[in-house]
Amino acid sequence: MDKDNELTEKLNNMLTESADKESVIKFFRLSNYSKTKSIEILKKAFGIYYYEAQDIIHNSQTWSDVKEFDAKIMNDFFDILEELGSSESEKT
């Protein structure tokens, strides 16, 4: 059994024992999983779409200390993409 399958099994056990999603997310962070890896694992464990897992992790209490920073990075990224798209359309 690989590491991800073992983790998925552990998560299922945690949830069966009435741990809520926040407890699972806190477990990820305390186990030194990155936010991105936590999203990936949550997606696989719950069989949900990436954006659903991202929303759960991003809006969790556990990751609230970086939420504003992450949102700013995403907004800056999309602003740059928009600027690139605008400059490309001006060339044509």
C-alpha positions as CSV (number, residue, x, y, z in Angstrom):
1,M,0.0,0.0,0.0
2,D,1.5,3.4,-1.0
3,K,1.7,6.4,1.3
4,D,-1.4,8.1,-0.2
5,N,-3.5,5.0,0.2
6,E,-2.4,4.7,3.8
7,L,-3.2,8.3,4.4
8,T,-6.6,8.0,2.8
9,E,-7.4,5.0,5.0
10,K,-6.3,6.9,8.1
11,L,-8.5,9.9,7.1
12,N,-11.5,7.6,6.6
13,N,-10.8,6.1,10.1
14,M,-10.6,9.6,11.6
15,L,-13.9,10.6,10.0
16,T,-15.6,7.3,11.1
17,E,-14.5,8.1,14.6
18,S,-16.4,11.4,14.3
19,A,-13.5,13.8,13.6
20,D,-14.8,16.7,11.5
21,K,-13.1,18.0,8.4
22,E,-11.4,20.7,10.3
23,S,-9.7,18.1,12.5
24,V,-8.5,16.3,9.3
25,I,-7.2,19.5,7.8
26,K,-5.4,20.3,11.1
27,F,-3.9,16.8,11.0
28,F,-2.5,17.6,7.5
29,R,-0.9,20.8,8.6
30,L,0.5,19.4,11.8
31,S,2.0,16.6,9.7
32,N,3.8,19.2,7.6
33,Y,1.7,18.7,4.5
34,S,1.6,21.8,2.3
35,K,-1.7,23.5,1.5
36,T,-1.5,22.2,-2.0
37,K,-0.8,18.6,-0.9
38,S,-3.6,18.9,1.6
39,I,-6.0,19.9,-1.2
40,E,-4.8,17.0,-3.3
41,I,-5.3,14.5,-0.5
42,L,-8.7,15.8,0.5
43,K,-9.8,15.6,-3.1
44,K,-8.8,12.0,-3.4
45,A,-10.1,11.0,0.1
46,F,-13.5,12.5,-0.4
47,G,-13.9,11.9,-4.1
48,I,-14.6,15.5,-4.7
49,Y,-13.6,18.0,-7.4
50,Y,-10.3,19.9,-7.0
51,Y,-12.1,23.3,-6.6
52,E,-14.3,21.9,-3.8
53,A,-11.3,20.6,-1.9
54,Q,-9.5,23.9,-2.5
55,D,-12.5,25.8,-1.1
56,I,-12.6,23.6,2.0
57,I,-8.9,24.0,2.7
58,H,-8.7,27.7,1.8
59,N,-11.6,28.6,4.0
60,S,-10.6,26.4,6.9
61,Q,-9.7,27.8,10.3
62,T,-6.5,25.8,10.1
63,W,-5.2,27.7,7.1
64,S,-6.8,31.1,7.9
65,D,-3.4,32.6,8.7
66,V,-2.4,32.5,5.0
67,K,-5.8,32.9,3.4
68,E,-5.5,36.7,2.7
69,F,-1.9,36.2,1.4
70,D,-3.0,33.3,-0.9
71,A,-6.0,35.3,-2.2
72,K,-3.7,38.3,-3.0
73,I,-1.3,36.0,-5.0
74,M,-4.2,34.5,-6.9
75,N,-5.6,37.9,-7.7
76,D,-2.2,39.2,-8.8
77,F,-1.8,36.2,-11.0
78,F,-5.1,36.7,-12.7
79,D,-4.4,40.4,-13.1
80,I,-1.2,39.5,-14.9
81,L,-3.0,37.0,-17.2
82,E,-5.6,39.6,-18.0
83,E,-2.9,42.2,-18.8
84,L,-1.2,39.7,-21.1
85,G,-4.4,38.9,-22.8
86,S,-5.1,42.6,-23.3
87,S,-1.7,43.3,-24.7
88,E,-2.0,40.3,-27.1
89,S,-5.4,41.5,-28.4
90,E,-4.0,45.0,-29.0
91,K,-1.3,43.5,-31.3
92,T,-3.9,41.9,-33.6
